[in-house]
Amino acid sequence: MKLFNLYTGFFVLSITAFSQSDIKLNDKKLLINNVVQDSLSEYSIKPVTVVNLEYPYTVYPKEIISHTGYSFLFSIKDKQAVWIAYQLTSEETEKLFNRSDKFTPDKSVKSGTANDNDYKGSGYDRGHLAPAADMGWSAKAMEESFYYSNMSPQKPSFNRGIWKQLEELIRDWAVQNKEIYIVTGGVLNDSLSSIGKNKVSVPKYFYKVILDYSEPSIKGIGFIMLNESSKEQLQRYAVTIDSVESFTGIDFFYQLPNDQEKVIESTLSIKSWNWSSSISSNMGASQIIKSENSAKQCIGVTKKGIQCKNKTTNSNSYCYLHQDQFQLSQNKKVNDKKLK
């Protein structure tokens, strides 16, 4: 999809639809229209092999920096990533390494990144773009997730609230759909305030786009969120990928065949995604923290035959990695009952 700078003026995305969200940008209104359908199955999309499918289009591909778990395009002016992209598989959601919590400048960014002093006393969290919890499959990936190239200033109530809820939900989607492609970042433009000596821009909005490119349910979805606390349900922020492209000026998944890109990015299928997550319900940040404190150890069993060490608030006592084991136990109960 060919794009243009949206940061000035008024624009209406002209797609026939019956679902609509209003978002303000620079005191203007962008009407985001979504083609809403039950699924994309009627289009018979067949996946093709694409290397680095998660990469958005850039005029200067040599400027893309890759780490163990994610790749990104850096904005020298804003001292943060324009976008961060990565593939997340079901296996990678299994936590093998704990958070390092060691925030460090990213030496791979020659122009320099933010540092501790930029955030100190600013009132903003060092908000992960690629969540640390998505990088628990590798010690190196976990360490690199705390680079300042992966940080953006987020209000604490946003970072620890609805943004975290979305991250948790997307991790569930990686398990349910085997693998997904994720692109995320702050919406960067010339009107933003900044923090610290390095003048790190503070985005007013953050976005995520997700692509499930595996059969049988190929689909895509986008999110645009104000950098504020919210008690809205996550579905409220769901939009088409086309809408996020228009809002950010970024061309996502451009390497898809044109006919597939057109259908996937213009269609929003809420029913194609599972919205049941351990903490994805309508909760504020304090409720989430309370929920996490009351979590119990999962009773599922890992591939090594030991009890899972993840904690869960699910009533069935299985974490999102072992819901299949819960289902098997339920099926066994049904079969045992029939035999009696």
N, C-alpha and C positions, 0 to 999 in steps of 0.2 A: 504494500500500500504506500503510495507516494504521499508525503506529508508536507506541512508548512508550519511556520512559526505561529503558534496560537497565543503568544503572550500579550498581544495587543489586539484590540478589536473585539467584535462580537460574532460568534459562530454558532450555527445550528447544524448538527449532524443529521442529514436528511435520509434517514432509514425508516421505512414504514414499520411501526411498532405499536404496542399497547402497554409498554412499561417504560417509565421515564424517571430520571433522577435529576435534580437541579443542583449544580455545584457552582460556587462563586470563585472567580479567579480575577484578581486585580479589580475587584468591585464590579466585575461584569458577570453575566450568567452564561454558563454553557449548558445547553440542554442536551443531555446524553440519552439517546434513544436506543432501545435494545430490541432486536428481533427475538422474541421469546418463543421457544418451541419445546416440546417434550424431549426430543433427542435429535441427533444428527444422523441417525441410522439410515434414514431414507436416502441419503446422499451416496451411500456405498463407498465411503472413503477408504482407500487401501494405502497403508503406510509405505513409504519409500525410505531407503537408507540415506540419511543426511548427517554429515560430520559437523559437530558443533551446532546442532540445530537450535540450541538455546541462545546463541549469539544474536542480538539485534543488529540491524544494518548500521554500518559506520563508513564514512568516507575514508577513514584512515585505520584499516584493520590492524596495522602493525602497532597501533597504540593500545590494543587490548592486552591487558596483563592477566596472566593465569597463575593461580595458586593451586594447591592440592585439591581443594573442594569447590572452588568457584573462580570465575573470570569476571573482569570488570573493565569499564572505560572510565577514566578519571577526569574530573573537571579541575584544572589548575586554579581557576577563579574561585570555585566554590569549596575547594579543599575536601572533596568527597566524590564518591562514584556517581556518574550520571546514571549508570545501571550496573547491577551485579546479576550474573546469570549462572545457573548451574542445573545439572540433572540430579534428581534425588530418587533413588531406588528404594524398594521395600527393605532390602537388606541393609541399606545405609541408615535406616531409622533405628536400627538396634544399637543402643548406646554401649560402647565399649570403653570410652574414655570420658572422664569428668571434665567440667569446665576448668580452663586454666585461670580465667579472670585476670590475666596479665595483659593489659592494654599497651600496645607498643606502636610507634610510627612504622610505616611500611617502607622499607628501604628500596623496594622495587619501583617506587614512585620517585623518579629523579627530582621532580620539582618540589617534593616534600609534602607530607600530610599533616593533619592536625596532631596535637599532642595532649598530654594530661592537663597542662596549664590552660589550654583553650576552653576546656569544659569545667575546670575548677571554679566553683562559685557562680556558674552561669545559670543554674536552675534547670539545666537540661540533662537528660540521660545520654550516655553514649549508646545510642540505639543501634543494635545490630541490623544490618540489611539482610545478609545471609545469617540466619540464626545459628548460634553456637550449638543448639540442640540438633541441628541438621548435620553437624560435622563430628558427632560423637563416634563415628566409625573409624576415625584415624586420629592419632595423636598429633600429627603434623597439621591436618586439616583443622583440628580444634584450636591449636596454637595460632594458626593464621587467621582464624575467624575473629581474633581479637586485635588484628591490625586496624589502625585508624582509617585505612582506606575502606574498611567495611563498616564504618560508623557514620551516623548522621544524628544531629541534635534532635531529640524527641522529648516532648513533655513527659514527665514521669507517669502521669495518669494515662497517657496514650501508650507508651512503651510497655508498661506493666499491665495494661488493661486490654483494650480491644485488639491492639496490634499483636500482642502475645496470643490472644485467642485465635487470631487468624493463622499465626504460625503453627499453632498446635493442630488446627483443623487441616492445614495443608500437609502436615506430616501424616495425618491419618489418611489423606488422599493418596499419598505416596505408597502406603501399605495396601490400600484397597485397589489401586490401579497398577501396582507393580513398579511403575516408574513414571515420573512426571518431569516436565521442564518448567523452571521457575525463573522469572526475571523481576527484579524489584529495585526500588530506589525512591528518592525524594524528587518531587517535581521542582526542577531548578529553573529560575528565571531572574530577571534583572531587578525585581522589586523586593527581594528578600532581605531581612535583617541578618546580622551575623554575630558571632561570639568569638572572644579571644583575640590574641595578637595576630593570629593567622587568618582572622576574618572568615571563620567557617560559616557558611550560609545555613540558615535555619529554614528548612522547607515548611510551607504552609500545608502541603499535601504530600502523602506518600501513596505509592501504587504497587501493586503486584499483578502479574499476569501468569497464568498457569496453563500449560498444554499437556493433555493426556493424548499421546500419539500411539497408543497401543490398542489393538482390537480386543474386544468387540465394540468398545464404547469411546471412540475418538471424540474429543471435545476440548473446548477452551473456555476460559473465564477470566475476567479481570476485576480488580478492586481499586477504588480511589477513596482515600480516607483523609479527613481533616486531622491535622496534628493536634488533636484535642481529646479529652476524655469523652467516652460515649457509652450509652447504655442500649444503643440500638442493636438489633440482631445483625449478624454478619451478612445475611441475604440482602439487607437494605443497601449494602455497598457494592453488590455484584453488578457488573456492567459487561458489555462486550469488549473483546480485546481491541476492536476498532475504536471504541470510545476512549480507551486508555491511550491509544496511539494519537488520537486527535488532541487529547488533553496534554500530552507530554511532548509531542513532536518526534517520538521514537517509533521506528518501524520494527515491530517484533516478528519473529519467525518468518522472515522474508525469504528464507531458503526453501520453504514449502512450495510444491507445485502451485501455480497461480490459482487454479480452480479450487484446490483444497484450502489455500490461505483465505480466499474470499469467503467461503462458506464457514469455516471454523471461526474466523475472527469477527464475522458479522452476526453470529448467532449466539444467543445466551440460552442455555438449557439448565435451568435451576434444578429440575427433577433428575438430571443426569449425575448430580453430585450428592454424596451423602453428607448431610449437615449435622449428623449426630456425633459430637465429639465430647470428650471428658470435660472440657471447660469452654466449649464454643457456644454455650447458651447465653442468654441475656444477663451478664454479670458485670458488675463494676470491679475495679482493681482490688478493692478491699475484700470483696467476696471471693475473688479468685485466690488471693493469698490464704484466706480462711479455708477454702476448699483444698488447696495444696497441703496445708498443715494437717488436714484430717485424712489424707490419702493413706492407703494401706499397701503393703507389698503385694505385687501380683502373684497369684497362685499358679500361673502358667509355668511350663517347663521349657527350657531352652534346648537347642539342638545338642548341647553337650550333656543333657540329662539332669541339669540342676535347676532349682527354682529360680525364676526370673527375679532380678533385683530391682526392676522398675517399680515405681509406685503408681497407684491408680485410684481414682475416685469413682470408678465405674461400680455400679451396684452388684455386678456379677463377679467382682474381684479379679477380673482379667484386664491387663493393660491392652492398648490398641494393637500391640504386636501379636497378642495371643487370643484374639477374639475367635479365631478359627477353632482353637481348642475348646472354648466355651461352647461353640456350636456343635462340636463333636460329642461333648459330654451330654448335651441336650438330646442329640439324636440317639445316643446310646440309651438314655433313660426311656425314650419313646419305644425303641426296639425291645428293651427288657420288659417293658409293660405289656407289649404285644405278645411276647413269649409266655407270659404268665396267663 
